[in-house]
């Protein structure tokens, strides 16, 4: 007996080892060619060199190592579901493309995950991504690595609660409006803060004003008392509805909407509301209706 010096296996040169293949094929380690309808093999003991292929050429193996060696050429990170609400989770995994043209489906635990950024709050070692609160629909990115190859997946985080972001949460103003004018988590943007118009931000939001511009105000600009109707002119927004209210007493009298009146959408410029019932002299005001 002699030792071949490969993987610690002891071989006998005087003995041929025969292994059976499907459909009667066989290969011989004694250095001969073995043939079948499906396989052919050439091998020799010295150096453990050889190769075999199947009949249609779709499978090839070379001797010298136990398994077929491959390299990862691309990593695709997949997330399901691809759309989640704030605070919800999605599961990330991957598919690795190999240099022999095959693919390997990977569980989340097979990848090494990179620390996530907003709007992904946490990413567990097994690929569970949990979204944080957002002020508008925001795309999040999940990055993983597999054998030195990096892949990135996307998930859309939906602003399912418009009033829950940071210090702007639960104050009666949509977070997106506050972020638009004041940025994220700015104390000047909370609902009760006084803005450059001299009013609370809640007032500016309802009237659809620019809270950073002192010239952005909501005001009545004209009044016309005709024989058949009164006209009230005021600055309006195309994103708000308006209703005319009246009272006969400014000292403690209650304001009432005109009978049968419904809120009307503004036009973004000077708008007019009418009162065609002039039985009693009265005072007017305009009520703004936010979405």
Order of alpha helices (4+ residues) and beta strands (2+ residues): beta-beta-beta-beta-beta-beta-beta-beta-beta-beta-beta-beta-beta-beta-beta-beta-beta-alpha-alpha-beta-beta-beta-beta-beta-beta-beta
